[in-house]
Amino acid sequence: IGNEEKTMNLIEKQIDRMKSGDFADEMVNVAQKMLINSLRSTYDSANAIFGLIYRNVILNSDDTLEKMIEDINKVSKDDVVNVMNKLEFNLSYVLKGGMDCE
């Protein structure tokens, strides 16, 4: 079995674990904190602020940073499991190193 196949098998196993809810509640909390910290850092960059505005335009939304944080904090482990069960794994790419252009 090659490394690519081993990697794909591992990814599929992890997706299956998430679909069955076989992960700690703390992982949801950690992900929430990471997303919230990332959102808060948007105010450190003009480009990120424009990205937030662009997001609201595309989504026809007027969400504030506080509203997005509130929504992130509402996500539960059950919500993650429900979304994961809608996931369809369709395609994968493997990048390989090297300079052979022939």
mmCIF file of the C-alpha atoms, coordinates in Angstrom:
data_MODEL
# 
_entry.id   MODEL 
# 
loop_
_atom_site.group_PDB 
_atom_site.id 
_atom_site.type_symbol 
_atom_site.label_atom_id 
_atom_site.label_alt_id 
_atom_site.label_comp_id 
_atom_site.label_asym_id 
_atom_site.label_entity_id 
_atom_site.label_seq_id 
_atom_site.pdbx_PDB_ins_code 
_atom_site.Cartn_x 
_atom_site.Cartn_y 
_atom_site.Cartn_z 
_atom_site.occupancy 
_atom_site.B_iso_or_equiv 
_atom_site.pdbx_formal_charge 
_atom_site.auth_seq_id 
_atom_site.auth_comp_id 
_atom_site.auth_asym_id 
_atom_site.auth_atom_id 
_atom_site.pdbx_PDB_model_num 
ATOM 1   C CA . ILE A 1 1   ? 0.000   0.000  0.000   1.00 0.00 ? 1   ILE A CA 1 
ATOM 2   C CA . GLY A 1 2   ? 1.444   3.390  -0.980  1.00 0.00 ? 2   GLY A CA 1 
ATOM 3   C CA . ASN A 1 3   ? 1.619   6.495  1.181   1.00 0.00 ? 3   ASN A CA 1 
ATOM 4   C CA . GLU A 1 4   ? -1.168  8.153  -0.816  1.00 0.00 ? 4   GLU A CA 1 
ATOM 5   C CA . GLU A 1 5   ? -3.501  5.241  -0.172  1.00 0.00 ? 5   GLU A CA 1 
ATOM 6   C CA . LYS A 1 6   ? -2.566  5.139  3.524   1.00 0.00 ? 6   LYS A CA 1 
ATOM 7   C CA . THR A 1 7   ? -3.274  8.854  3.776   1.00 0.00 ? 7   THR A CA 1 
ATOM 8   C CA . MET A 1 8   ? -6.653  8.528  2.040   1.00 0.00 ? 8   MET A CA 1 
ATOM 9   C CA . ASN A 1 9   ? -7.599  5.627  4.330   1.00 0.00 ? 9   ASN A CA 1 
ATOM 10  C CA . LEU A 1 10  ? -6.672  7.680  7.392   1.00 0.00 ? 10  LEU A CA 1 
ATOM 11  C CA . ILE A 1 11  ? -8.719  10.658 6.176   1.00 0.00 ? 11  ILE A CA 1 
ATOM 12  C CA . GLU A 1 12  ? -11.728 8.413  5.504   1.00 0.00 ? 12  GLU A CA 1 
ATOM 13  C CA . LYS A 1 13  ? -11.443 6.870  8.997   1.00 0.00 ? 13  LYS A CA 1 
ATOM 14  C CA . GLN A 1 14  ? -11.343 10.321 10.605  1.00 0.00 ? 14  GLN A CA 1 
ATOM 15  C CA . ILE A 1 15  ? -14.361 11.464 8.597   1.00 0.00 ? 15  ILE A CA 1 
ATOM 16  C CA . ASP A 1 16  ? -16.235 8.320  9.661   1.00 0.00 ? 16  ASP A CA 1 
ATOM 17  C CA . ARG A 1 17  ? -15.331 9.001  13.292  1.00 0.00 ? 17  ARG A CA 1 
ATOM 18  C CA . MET A 1 18  ? -16.683 12.530 13.021  1.00 0.00 ? 18  MET A CA 1 
ATOM 19  C CA . LYS A 1 19  ? -19.859 11.286 11.327  1.00 0.00 ? 19  LYS A CA 1 
ATOM 20  C CA . SER A 1 20  ? -20.467 8.927  14.247  1.00 0.00 ? 20  SER A CA 1 
ATOM 21  C CA . GLY A 1 21  ? -19.674 11.586 16.863  1.00 0.00 ? 21  GLY A CA 1 
ATOM 22  C CA . ASP A 1 22  ? -16.496 9.838  17.974  1.00 0.00 ? 22  ASP A CA 1 
ATOM 23  C CA . PHE A 1 23  ? -14.643 12.998 19.021  1.00 0.00 ? 23  PHE A CA 1 
ATOM 24  C CA . ALA A 1 24  ? -14.414 15.001 22.232  1.00 0.00 ? 24  ALA A CA 1 
ATOM 25  C CA . ASP A 1 25  ? -16.722 17.935 22.933  1.00 0.00 ? 25  ASP A CA 1 
ATOM 26  C CA . GLU A 1 26  ? -13.563 19.852 23.772  1.00 0.00 ? 26  GLU A CA 1 
ATOM 27  C CA . MET A 1 27  ? -12.553 19.686 20.097  1.00 0.00 ? 27  MET A CA 1 
ATOM 28  C CA . VAL A 1 28  ? -15.631 21.766 19.213  1.00 0.00 ? 28  VAL A CA 1 
ATOM 29  C CA . ASN A 1 29  ? -14.703 24.277 21.911  1.00 0.00 ? 29  ASN A CA 1 
ATOM 30  C CA . VAL A 1 30  ? -11.128 24.516 20.631  1.00 0.00 ? 30  VAL A CA 1 
ATOM 31  C CA . ALA A 1 31  ? -12.333 25.026 17.047  1.00 0.00 ? 31  ALA A CA 1 
ATOM 32  C CA . GLN A 1 32  ? -14.758 27.724 18.213  1.00 0.00 ? 32  GLN A CA 1 
ATOM 33  C CA . LYS A 1 33  ? -11.994 29.578 20.060  1.00 0.00 ? 33  LYS A CA 1 
ATOM 34  C CA . MET A 1 34  ? -9.696  29.366 17.040  1.00 0.00 ? 34  MET A CA 1 
ATOM 35  C CA . LEU A 1 35  ? -12.375 30.717 14.689  1.00 0.00 ? 35  LEU A CA 1 
ATOM 36  C CA . ILE A 1 36  ? -13.263 33.526 17.075  1.00 0.00 ? 36  ILE A CA 1 
ATOM 37  C CA . ASN A 1 37  ? -9.598  34.528 17.508  1.00 0.00 ? 37  ASN A CA 1 
ATOM 38  C CA . SER A 1 38  ? -9.216  34.509 13.735  1.00 0.00 ? 38  SER A CA 1 
ATOM 39  C CA . LEU A 1 39  ? -12.277 36.713 13.306  1.00 0.00 ? 39  LEU A CA 1 
ATOM 40  C CA . ARG A 1 40  ? -11.082 39.140 15.962  1.00 0.00 ? 40  ARG A CA 1 
ATOM 41  C CA . SER A 1 41  ? -7.751  39.443 14.207  1.00 0.00 ? 41  SER A CA 1 
ATOM 42  C CA . THR A 1 42  ? -9.567  40.760 11.123  1.00 0.00 ? 42  THR A CA 1 
ATOM 43  C CA . TYR A 1 43  ? -9.564  44.168 12.734  1.00 0.00 ? 43  TYR A CA 1 
ATOM 44  C CA . ASP A 1 44  ? -5.753  44.125 12.557  1.00 0.00 ? 44  ASP A CA 1 
ATOM 45  C CA . SER A 1 45  ? -5.734  44.235 8.762   1.00 0.00 ? 45  SER A CA 1 
ATOM 46  C CA . ALA A 1 46  ? -7.447  46.500 6.237   1.00 0.00 ? 46  ALA A CA 1 
ATOM 47  C CA . ASN A 1 47  ? -7.595  43.647 3.715   1.00 0.00 ? 47  ASN A CA 1 
ATOM 48  C CA . ALA A 1 48  ? -9.314  41.381 6.232   1.00 0.00 ? 48  ALA A CA 1 
ATOM 49  C CA . ILE A 1 49  ? -11.850 44.095 7.056   1.00 0.00 ? 49  ILE A CA 1 
ATOM 50  C CA . PHE A 1 50  ? -12.609 44.423 3.342   1.00 0.00 ? 50  PHE A CA 1 
ATOM 51  C CA . GLY A 1 51  ? -12.957 40.633 3.217   1.00 0.00 ? 51  GLY A CA 1 
ATOM 52  C CA . LEU A 1 52  ? -15.517 40.762 6.010   1.00 0.00 ? 52  LEU A CA 1 
ATOM 53  C CA . ILE A 1 53  ? -17.451 43.484 4.170   1.00 0.00 ? 53  ILE A CA 1 
ATOM 54  C CA . TYR A 1 54  ? -17.228 41.478 0.921   1.00 0.00 ? 54  TYR A CA 1 
ATOM 55  C CA . ARG A 1 55  ? -18.549 38.405 2.745   1.00 0.00 ? 55  ARG A CA 1 
ATOM 56  C CA . ASN A 1 56  ? -21.564 40.376 3.918   1.00 0.00 ? 56  ASN A CA 1 
ATOM 57  C CA . VAL A 1 57  ? -22.216 41.704 0.409   1.00 0.00 ? 57  VAL A CA 1 
ATOM 58  C CA . ILE A 1 58  ? -21.972 38.237 -1.181  1.00 0.00 ? 58  ILE A CA 1 
ATOM 59  C CA . LEU A 1 59  ? -24.198 36.675 1.478   1.00 0.00 ? 59  LEU A CA 1 
ATOM 60  C CA . ASN A 1 60  ? -26.579 39.642 1.491   1.00 0.00 ? 60  ASN A CA 1 
ATOM 61  C CA . SER A 1 61  ? -25.973 39.918 5.214   1.00 0.00 ? 61  SER A CA 1 
ATOM 62  C CA . ASP A 1 62  ? -25.289 42.646 7.720   1.00 0.00 ? 62  ASP A CA 1 
ATOM 63  C CA . ASP A 1 63  ? -23.657 40.424 10.325  1.00 0.00 ? 63  ASP A CA 1 
ATOM 64  C CA . THR A 1 64  ? -21.378 42.144 12.770  1.00 0.00 ? 64  THR A CA 1 
ATOM 65  C CA . LEU A 1 65  ? -18.333 40.553 14.313  1.00 0.00 ? 65  LEU A CA 1 
ATOM 66  C CA . GLU A 1 66  ? -20.285 40.128 17.543  1.00 0.00 ? 66  GLU A CA 1 
ATOM 67  C CA . LYS A 1 67  ? -23.134 38.343 15.713  1.00 0.00 ? 67  LYS A CA 1 
ATOM 68  C CA . MET A 1 68  ? -20.720 35.958 13.987  1.00 0.00 ? 68  MET A CA 1 
ATOM 69  C CA . ILE A 1 69  ? -19.053 35.156 17.325  1.00 0.00 ? 69  ILE A CA 1 
ATOM 70  C CA . GLU A 1 70  ? -22.459 34.545 18.873  1.00 0.00 ? 70  GLU A CA 1 
ATOM 71  C CA . ASP A 1 71  ? -23.367 32.170 16.018  1.00 0.00 ? 71  ASP A CA 1 
ATOM 72  C CA . ILE A 1 72  ? -20.052 30.304 16.304  1.00 0.00 ? 72  ILE A CA 1 
ATOM 73  C CA . ASN A 1 73  ? -20.623 29.829 20.034  1.00 0.00 ? 73  ASN A CA 1 
ATOM 74  C CA . LYS A 1 74  ? -24.051 28.296 19.319  1.00 0.00 ? 74  LYS A CA 1 
ATOM 75  C CA . VAL A 1 75  ? -22.559 25.415 17.311  1.00 0.00 ? 75  VAL A CA 1 
ATOM 76  C CA . SER A 1 76  ? -22.799 22.109 19.157  1.00 0.00 ? 76  SER A CA 1 
ATOM 77  C CA . LYS A 1 77  ? -21.206 18.723 18.679  1.00 0.00 ? 77  LYS A CA 1 
ATOM 78  C CA . ASP A 1 78  ? -24.544 17.491 17.293  1.00 0.00 ? 78  ASP A CA 1 
ATOM 79  C CA . ASP A 1 79  ? -24.454 20.290 14.695  1.00 0.00 ? 79  ASP A CA 1 
ATOM 80  C CA . VAL A 1 80  ? -20.992 19.178 13.589  1.00 0.00 ? 80  VAL A CA 1 
ATOM 81  C CA . VAL A 1 81  ? -22.116 15.533 13.331  1.00 0.00 ? 81  VAL A CA 1 
ATOM 82  C CA . ASN A 1 82  ? -25.188 16.531 11.303  1.00 0.00 ? 82  ASN A CA 1 
ATOM 83  C CA . VAL A 1 83  ? -23.087 18.535 8.848   1.00 0.00 ? 83  VAL A CA 1 
ATOM 84  C CA . MET A 1 84  ? -20.459 15.803 8.598   1.00 0.00 ? 84  MET A CA 1 
ATOM 85  C CA . ASN A 1 85  ? -23.184 13.322 7.661   1.00 0.00 ? 85  ASN A CA 1 
ATOM 86  C CA . LYS A 1 86  ? -24.036 15.524 4.680   1.00 0.00 ? 86  LYS A CA 1 
ATOM 87  C CA . LEU A 1 87  ? -20.419 15.485 3.526   1.00 0.00 ? 87  LEU A CA 1 
ATOM 88  C CA . GLU A 1 88  ? -19.646 13.707 0.266   1.00 0.00 ? 88  GLU A CA 1 
ATOM 89  C CA . PHE A 1 89  ? -16.025 12.904 -0.471  1.00 0.00 ? 89  PHE A CA 1 
ATOM 90  C CA . ASN A 1 90  ? -15.736 13.253 -4.246  1.00 0.00 ? 90  ASN A CA 1 
ATOM 91  C CA . LEU A 1 91  ? -12.218 14.045 -5.339  1.00 0.00 ? 91  LEU A CA 1 
ATOM 92  C CA . SER A 1 92  ? -8.711  14.268 -4.019  1.00 0.00 ? 92  SER A CA 1 
ATOM 93  C CA . TYR A 1 93  ? -5.410  15.569 -5.309  1.00 0.00 ? 93  TYR A CA 1 
ATOM 94  C CA . VAL A 1 94  ? -1.938  14.491 -4.349  1.00 0.00 ? 94  VAL A CA 1 
ATOM 95  C CA . LEU A 1 95  ? 0.902   16.965 -4.763  1.00 0.00 ? 95  LEU A CA 1 
ATOM 96  C CA . LYS A 1 96  ? 4.295   15.432 -5.338  1.00 0.00 ? 96  LYS A CA 1 
ATOM 97  C CA . GLY A 1 97  ? 7.653   17.150 -5.109  1.00 0.00 ? 97  GLY A CA 1 
ATOM 98  C CA . GLY A 1 98  ? 10.252  17.220 -7.809  1.00 0.00 ? 98  GLY A CA 1 
ATOM 99  C CA . MET A 1 99  ? 11.480  19.259 -10.703 1.00 0.00 ? 99  MET A CA 1 
ATOM 100 C CA . ASP A 1 100 ? 10.928  16.782 -13.554 1.00 0.00 ? 100 ASP A CA 1 
ATOM 101 C CA . CYS A 1 101 ? 9.093   18.782 -16.216 1.00 0.00 ? 101 CYS A CA 1 
ATOM 102 C CA . GLU A 1 102 ? 9.346   16.210 -19.022 1.00 0.00 ? 102 GLU A CA 1 
# 
